Amino acid sequence: MELSLAGVVGAAVGVGVGLVDYGVIASVVRRALERRPGWIEPRRADLLMKVLFVVNAIVFAALGWWLGVSVAGTGLPAPG
């Protein structure tokens, strides 16, 4: 499998955008959890935040990769 530079750069930018998005979403989730004390135990809340981070990073990296190869025109060849 070949790695295109456009895809790698797009994935890196996607992870950066994902980190910013994670910061926003994490603060909203933390505020919601603080409003309801005892609703979820702290250990589960930590696990929730870790899962949220990993899913967010993977999704934004994939979107960045796709956007990078789409803009550069190095994705899959056109049919026909």
Secondary structure, DSSP 8 states (H G I E B T S, - for coil): ----HHHHHHHHHHHHHHHHHHHHHHHHHHHHHHHSTTSS-HHHHHHHHHHHHHHHHHHHHHHHHHHHHHHHT-SS----
